[in-house]
Amino acid sequence: MIKIIIDDKIPYIRGAFESVAEVIYLTGSKTTSEIVKDADAIITRTRTICNEKLLAGSSVKYIASATIGYDHIDTDYCDAAGIRWTNAPGCNSKSVEQYIASTLMVLAEKKGWNLKEKCIGVVGVGNVGSKVARICEIFGMKVLLNDPPRERIESSEKFISLQTIMKEADIITLHVPLNLKGEDTTYHLGNEAFFNNLKRKPVLINSCRGEVIETNAVIAALQTGKISDFVCDCWENEPEVDLKLLKMTEIATPHIAGYSKDGKAKGTLMSVQAISEFFGLGLRNWQPSGIELPTFPIIEINGDGLTEQDIIAEAILHTYDIRNDDCDFRDNPVLFEQLRGDYPTRREFPAFTVKTEHVEKITVEKLKQFGFNILN
């Protein structure tokens, strides 16, 4: 029977392997080389650094991270040592989609925007960016896509240069991985030169990686009006957050854009399936259970006197109002990790049912496209 070490903060995983493996649940801080020495597999989050120091001399054959990122895995070492590894790409993409949708609704309300008149540039069009682009198209926005790696592979005219986005976009939202080197370096993508080349004083949203934005450069851009507003979920040097930048930020959250219960459950599912397939454990049909239900799963909307944008905003903000996270974070920025660890239940659009009255069919159809269930 194989031995699996599991981070006990990974949700909905208890009981998954008990009939087919020896399982030890550990907090990330307790994961040491001695503990993993005779383990066959590790299921982890980003707080456990999987490198030579942890793994040398161990019997670990497979590492599964129940997260979209894998910066905590020394992939070069693992590849050289014959240790297979996987992450959970796209597991939280619908959650980030919801985060951006809530952001746009809040900004539109505050600034009096009609989103159909706005142009948004999506930088990075992978699992997350493609979903963000789709919802922006449902809003009726003009959507510009930038993704050099995909553009090279697909030779598609749908992708444009970053320079074009910097000239034309009213809003720029970043969904790139953190690449420290190479042709597609994203480290400090948002640097002084980036901000100096912006033409429309856009709103900038960062919900990918903190180090994609250079802190001093974005502070200067806000001070000089190169950007009108900054929405930040990912911070350089987090959990230590620059308090000056925090005060200047329009919407600030503690790296929770992907923290829906649905996204966490999917990350767990992907890890269990990866381990099961590698070791032949027969858990192909396993599903996470016990996912918390929304407190108020029914959304009743009377569209009389409301615009389509008003109706969509009411539905989206019922599921998730980003202003609550912003308020909690500003009140206690030093509790960055605790706010993440104790994050309340957030469910994605498909967990909700919308009951409409006096709402046009075309708007109901758009609610369906977001993923809402519709009660006739």
Secondary structure, DSSP 8 states (H G I E B T S, - for coil): -EEEEEETTSTT-TTSSTTTEEEEEE-GGG--HHHHTT-SEEEE-TTS-BSHHHHTT----EEEESSS--TTB-HHHHHHHT-EEE--TTTTHHHHHHHHHHHHHHHHHHHT--GGG-EEEEE--SHHHHHHHHHHHHHT-EEEEE-HHHHHHH--TTB--HHHHHHH-SEEEE------SSTT--TT-BSHHHHHT-SS--EEEE-S-GGGB-HHHHHHHHHHTSSSEEEESS-TTTTS--HHHHHH-SEE-SS-TT--HHHHHHHHHHHHHHHHHHHT---TT---------SS-EEEEE-TT--HHHHHHHHHHHH--HHHHHHHHHH-GGGHHHHHHT------GGG-EEEEES--HHHHHHHHHHT-EEE-
